[in-house]
Amino acid sequence: MSDRPVVTRIAPSPTGMMHIGTARTALFNWLYARHTGGKFLLRIEDTDRERSTEAAVQVIFDGLKWLGLEADEAPVFQFARADRHREAVQQLLARGAAYRDYMTPEELEAEREVARAEGRVVRSPWRDASPNDAPDRPFVVRLKAPLEGETLVEDQVKGTVRFQNQNLDDLVLLRTDGTPTYNLAVVVDDHDMGVTHVIRGDDHLNNAARQTLIYQGLGWDVPVWAHLPLIHGPDGAKLSKRHGAQAVSEFDAMGYLPEAMRNYLAKLGWGHGDDEIFSDEQAISWFDIKDVVSAPARLDWDKLNHLNNHYIRQAEPARLGGLLEPVLATRGLTVGDPDREVLERTIPLVREGAKTLLDLADAVVFVLKRRRLELPEKVQGLLTDETRGRLSRLRESLAGASDWTVPTLEPLIRSFAEAEGVGIGKFGPALRGVLSGGSPAPDLAGTLVSLGKDESLGRLDDALSPAA
Ligand code: GLU
């Protein structure tokens, strides 16, 4: 197994949402595949026909796409492979590693009772029966698992996990209606997809023992296992609704950037020394599945916000502008062509404190307002006759500015205040209010530059002209 190129996979069941734990599992599989120069695959475990709607499958595609963790090949759909799963069962039967179990539901119930009373697992009398005794009635096919000894799961995260075979019943592989069961399908699919490393949540650790027995029954190589600790809420309890968010789409809607999510999720259970912020390239070169820790990881909103702020400050303003458009649309603000340029020049001036794209949207609203702005009372109250006079004199200075940049406008405003013999505090708040309509805005020069010359002077004119 070790000399085969690495193939990892993510195998989500479409449930209608993509859990943040699934995203982290996808990331670790992706990182490991990239680190080893291998492949990262996607399988949709869509055997629950009621839940596996087209929309629910699309949620997974969208989630992976948003996260930037797209698979290297077209997805495999589990349900469509049922014939192949049945074929593997025939193989197991032929190898003597499975048997047909003709227990009726009543017999099974009775055996369950006895097994419970005797403190053992269910055992079918058909395990050792001769095929010649087969009655003509419905049957399930069960794995003929060893009765004694241990099954070892050599896990890259958990270490060696031992399962006593006497505690594992003979797993049903095919139901009476001929449908394959979950663990069988997973093994056959992983084998056929060439998966070398199964990296998934540790809620599947028990399945790893079951699956190991199926691999052995088929005479196939057992993959390398790595079971990741679950993600808990900040309080240490299992992640749930009350912790704020669980679905990838919620993090998107809350204004987190995918690169911040990748950096953040990578730190949930893995790390590289004390490094908090690292690029995909760094994570890929450092990541090893062996370094994943087995203690549950806790979601930490402050850390996520800190990272997101970092990536917002790094991102191309044009890209952020594009990402803001749908956010602004939810606030009734449409971004037209000319606004794009305005946004691009505003974003660098306002993003310093933005933890999310929602914060950033708050910070750019002022620039998208249309004239004539409605001035809140607080701003109107600042527009005394004296201040109006001062602002109209300032307007004239601004109109004559040699260029419209922060380095020009900052000293211009300062000298204007000096010439007027007042501090900037005497007119600054009114100027800001008039320019921003009372919305958050950067410092004065930044606000003027964001708006541009015409818009700035226009907004001043609107406020200074007698009320219409
Ligand atoms: N379909 C399983 C889940 O969504 C994952 C199975 C696996 O990774 O083996 O939890």
Residues whose N, C-alpha, C, O or C-beta is under 5 A from the ligand:
A	BS01	LIG	A11 P12 S13 E45 V186 R200
